[in-house]
Amino acid sequence: MKKKKPISRPENMRRIKSKDTSIEVMLRKELWKRGFRYRKNPKDVFGKPDIVFKGKKVAIFADSEFWHGKYLTEGKYIPKTNTEYWIKKITRNIERDKEVVKYLESQGWTVLRFWEKDIRKNIERCINTIEQAL
């Protein structure tokens, strides 16, 4: 039997999705189950939030700790290869997140951001926070 060749880091990173991630799907399923209707990743809302309630002007982002910089700011995990590139990339992601929140809030939106770990460990609390915002 042939051994599979390990996937390179660039190939692995290319496979990571930007939409319909498992944490987004978890949130959406729970919201749908509770009777909430929403839009997902609308192009006409700045920053393309993961979940949007247009009428209520509520934008929700489900952020992974790696891509959105929680690990970087806490010093928990920084890739050991091509470190300079990853620090620059993730730092820019953090800046972009702040720009998106600032802009949406200036337009009267309520912006909610949830870390992946919080969604996975306590989805009930996340949904309750969304309900209160609505």
C-alpha positions, 0 to 999 in steps of 0.5 A: 500500500502506498503512503500518502504524501503529506500536504504542504502548508500552502496547500493546506491553507488554500483548503481553508474556507472563508464561508460556511465554516463549521462554526458559522453553520453551528450558529446558523442552525441554532438560529434557524431552529429558534425561528430566526431568519437571516442573510448569510455573507451579503455582498451589500453589507460592508465587510460581508458579515457571516450572518446578517439581520438587515431589518434590525441592522445586526451583523454577526461574525464567527471568528477563528482564533488563528485567522483573526489574531487571538492566538497572535495577540496572546502569543499562543501560536505563531507559525514557525515557518515563514513567521514574518509573513504570517504575523503581517497577514494576521495583523492586517486581518486584525486591523481590517476587523477593527475597520469593519466594526468601526464603519458598521457601527458608524452606520448604526449597526450592532456588530457581534463577534464570537470566537470559535472556541466560545461558539463550540463550548457555549453556543447557548450563550452566543445565541442568547447574546444575539437574541438580546441584540435583536 
